[in-house]
Amino acid sequence: MGDNPYTVSETNPQNTSQKNKGIHWHDLDAGVREHILGHSHPAKTVAVEWVTPDSTVTRYKFTRERKRIRGPDLLKISVTRKADTANARTNTWHNVSRIRLFLFAHSYYVFTFVGKVADDEERARSRRLGSRQSPGLAEHEKIFYLPYTNDDFDNWMWPRTLYEENRHKFEELGLTLHRTHDEAGEEMLEYRF
């Protein structure tokens, strides 16, 4: 009989107390946990694509990923500019917990993403900022901004009509819409699990 990758030894050197004896979720190898989560809760991806004012094809992909057995799911977001050319460039953000949309000039939405900070990045940020933190963010969160420049800012924004036509895709991912305000008191939409 071959080895079963879904079993672990009952001996747990980190867990010696009698009341905690047994096999737990974190006793499984990380690859096994991902495999189990992938079967029990497969990733779902939705995409939105459009032609921007400068005739550039821009593609947003939102993927819901199960990272933990308990707790909320997180998103992987990829944005590809010039998707129809050899000069395509893709930016990807992982561990996103919230999508924020700001209405700009009553006709476009600007996106920012709130996500979990990687441990090494968190240590560097703590040293750099001391105890200061942006209002409305949990201790291990930060805001991710789209990498626009002055000459292509409008090509990163979603036209209001595009958002209205595709807002159901956020609901397909299981995100819930909340109307709230940012740190400056400006109204914004926020999608979160």
VENZILIN-V45183 format. One record per residue. RES is the residue in three letters. PSI is psi in whole degrees, 0 to 359 (none if undefined). BURIAL is + if it has 16 or more other ideal C-beta (glycine too) atoms within 10 Angstrom, else -. D_CENTER is the distance of its C-alpha to the mean C-alpha in Angstrom with 2 decimals. Layout:
RES;PSI;BURIAL;D_CENTER
RES;PSI;BURIAL;D_CENTER
This chain:
MET;131;-;41.36
GLY;171;-;38.26
ASP;140;-;35.51
ASN;117;-;32.85
PRO;347;-;29.38
TYR;5;-;28.29
THR;152;-;30.91
VAL;159;-;31.11
SER;147;-;34.19
GLU;349;-;35.17
THR;126;-;35.96
ASN;102;-;33.20
PRO;337;-;34.38
GLN;348;-;31.74
ASN;85;-;32.67
THR;348;-;36.44
SER;146;-;37.03
GLN;321;-;38.74
LYS;336;-;36.66
ASN;12;-;33.36
LYS;140;-;34.97
GLY;182;-;33.22
ILE;132;-;30.20
HIS;168;-;26.76
TRP;317;-;23.20
HIS;353;-;22.70
ASP;339;-;26.04
LEU;147;+;24.63
ASP;145;-;23.59
ALA;320;-;19.83
GLY;324;-;20.42
VAL;318;-;22.21
ARG;315;+;19.52
GLU;320;-;16.97
HIS;316;-;19.82
ILE;313;-;20.61
LEU;324;+;17.14
GLY;325;-;16.96
HIS;320;-;20.26
SER;335;-;19.78
HIS;77;-;16.41
PRO;149;-;15.74
ALA;142;-;12.49
LYS;134;-;12.63
THR;136;-;11.94
VAL;152;+;13.06
ALA;150;-;14.13
VAL;131;+;15.88
GLU;141;-;18.51
TRP;166;+;21.21
VAL;122;-;23.93
THR;172;+;23.66
PRO;334;-;26.87
ASP;23;-;27.78
SER;25;-;27.66
THR;135;+;24.51
VAL;125;-;22.27
THR;134;+;18.60
ARG;125;+;16.03
TYR;131;+;12.44
LYS;127;+;10.76
PHE;122;+;7.95
THR;123;+;7.94
ARG;125;+;7.77
GLU;136;+;8.47
ARG;116;+;10.93
LYS;332;-;10.90
ARG;156;-;13.83
ILE;326;-;16.87
ARG;158;-;16.71
GLY;170;-;14.14
PRO;154;-;11.13
ASP;167;+;8.82
LEU;167;+;5.13
LEU;147;+;3.11
LYS;127;+;4.41
ILE;128;+;5.81
SER;133;+;9.45
VAL;123;+;12.12
THR;120;+;15.69
ARG;150;+;18.59
LYS;44;+;22.12
ALA;339;-;20.90
ASP;12;-;24.55
THR;170;-;26.05
ALA;344;-;26.59
ASN;21;-;24.98
ALA;139;-;21.49
ARG;134;-;18.80
THR;134;-;15.16
ASN;136;-;12.40
THR;138;-;9.21
TRP;136;+;6.20
HIS;162;+;4.96
ASN;39;+;4.24
VAL;129;+;2.09
SER;338;+;5.10
ARG;145;+;6.78
ILE;125;+;7.77
ARG;137;+;11.23
LEU;129;+;14.10
PHE;130;-;17.41
LEU;126;-;20.53
PHE;121;-;22.45
ALA;31;-;26.15
HIS;7;-;25.97
SER;353;-;25.00
TYR;151;+;21.54
TYR;133;+;18.03
VAL;134;+;16.19
PHE;144;+;12.37
THR;158;+;10.56
PHE;141;+;7.03
VAL;129;+;7.27
GLY;173;+;5.94
LYS;137;+;8.32
VAL;136;+;11.12
ALA;150;-;12.74
ASP;314;-;16.20
ASP;325;-;18.32
GLU;323;-;16.51
GLU;317;-;16.92
ARG;316;-;20.60
ALA;319;-;21.20
ARG;319;+;19.70
SER;318;-;21.83
ARG;320;-;24.87
ARG;318;-;24.35
LEU;353;-;23.73
GLY;232;-;25.68
SER;3;-;24.67
ARG;145;-;23.47
GLN;149;-;20.05
SER;138;-;18.55
PRO;147;-;19.50
GLY;3;-;17.08
LEU;142;-;14.67
ALA;168;-;14.88
GLU;323;-;16.53
HIS;34;-;13.73
GLU;156;+;11.19
LYS;165;+;11.30
ILE;131;-;10.75
PHE;129;+;9.69
TYR;148;-;12.32
LEU;145;+;13.15
PRO;55;-;16.02
TYR;160;-;18.76
THR;173;-;22.39
ASN;327;-;25.28
ASP;352;-;26.52
ASP;19;+;23.41
PHE;314;-;21.64
ASP;342;-;22.54
ASN;351;+;21.16
TRP;347;+;17.51
MET;148;+;18.07
TRP;126;+;18.12
PRO;146;-;21.67
ARG;322;-;22.06
THR;322;-;23.67
LEU;317;+;20.80
TYR;314;+;18.40
GLU;321;-;21.11
GLU;335;-;21.62
ASN;5;+;18.02
ARG;334;+;16.74
HIS;338;-;17.60
LYS;328;-;14.83
PHE;322;+;12.28
GLU;327;-;14.80
GLU;330;-;15.05
LEU;353;+;11.53
GLY;13;-;12.89
LEU;148;+;11.34
THR;137;-;14.15
LEU;134;-;15.31
HIS;134;-;16.67
ARG;125;-;19.00
THR;192;-;19.08
HIS;149;-;20.04
ASP;185;+;18.57
GLU;334;-;20.36
ALA;1;-;23.08
GLY;3;-;23.77
GLU;143;-;22.57
GLU;141;-;21.40
MET;160;+;17.84
LEU;143;+;15.88
GLU;124;+;12.76
TYR;131;+;10.83
ARG;164;+;9.66
PHE;none;-;10.61
